[in-house]
Amino acid sequence: MSLKPLSITDNSQTEEDKKLQERVKASGAIPEHIAIIMDGNGRWAQKKGNIRLFGHKAGVESVRDITESCAQLGVGYLTLYAFSTENWSRPSSEINGLMKLLVQTLRNEAERLNRNDIKLVTIGQTNRLPGKCQEQLQEVIDLTKDNQRMQLCLALSYSGRWDIKEAVKSIAREVQNGNIQPDEIDDERISSFLSTARIPDPDLIIRTSGEYRISNFLLWQLAYSELYITETYWPDFRRDELYQAIFSFQKRDRRYGKVKNGYNKSLSTSVINQITS
Ligand code: FPP
């Protein structure tokens, strides 16, 4: 199976798309960090009478389009849930096919990612991946390590519970060694022990294929993320719908558990007593 090279900044971007991106940028803040649960590859393929691997192959085209458009829009961090801890339970033929796709895509894209100033990083138990995958990943990570335009983070053999479990173990060791007092364990400290330590929490989480669940993704990090769930299967999720997701994000009122600006008048004790009596 061979793949077309992934072009991150594509000179063939249409005038219409450039205008659309200007509209997206003008209509509000661009999320600094977008994280995506890419779902529905298998169903997409099966609906077309094909085996599931065709869906994953087609999904690479969406990875290409979304990576390219995020970089063009000025998104700082894009995290893609490419392989979960639970995905190891799939048939070995599907796992092997996915790993082959990953190696091919990385091999084809390394130079372009680098030329376009995109830094590749990973989160997850990448030491569980086949040797070839690990080597190819390391090659692209090394090549792109100084790039600044956007950080593309692949979550591979990743789960949110694994991430939290590892952080808890490391913090426990620090406490045991007397380097941290238990009272010093706060949100920032915990975040700093997660695999995403140098990545801001996601502003926007997108999930494709109409499933309303988080599937063990960034469990700690998504505490205040905005969710965008679409019925579209991942291989059909392209930049036009990314723009819809960002428009939707721009309309959200992110209050982080506080009250809306302008509603911060303090109530007198007598008013509170009247209401609660
Ligand atoms: C979920 O669809 C998707 C995956 C488990 C893998 C995602 C992988 C790719 C898009 C290709 C390779 C990725 C990179 C970064 C090069 P599913 O199989 O769970 O679909 P279903 O819910 O319809 O069964």
Boltz pocket constraint, residues with backbone or C-beta under 6 A from the ligand:
constraints:
  - pocket:
      binder: B
      contacts: [[A, 38], [A, 39], [A, 40], [A, 41], [A, 42], [A, 43], [A, 44], [A, 52], [A, 55], [A, 56], [A, 57], [A, 59], [A, 60], [A, 63], [A, 80], [A, 81], [A, 82], [A, 83], [A, 84], [A, 87], [A, 98], [A, 101], [A, 102], [A, 105], [A, 154], [A, 209], [A, 234]]
      max_distance: 6.0
